[in-house]
């Protein structure tokens, strides 16, 4: 895809590990996963909050 092999990926992982530390990696992975999930949901058109009013059985529409 981008020409990254195993060696290059290991070097990138080691640099990230040195910069952020081992304790921060799970938090970063979780945050990245949530960001990707929210991005996919926004592309699909799913809203986090539904703001459409609910119709009740006895309500009439105003014209």
Secondary structure, DSSP 8 states (H G I E B T S, - for coil): -----HHHHHHHHHHHHHHH-HHHHHHHHHHHHHHHHHHHHHHHT--SS--S----TT-----
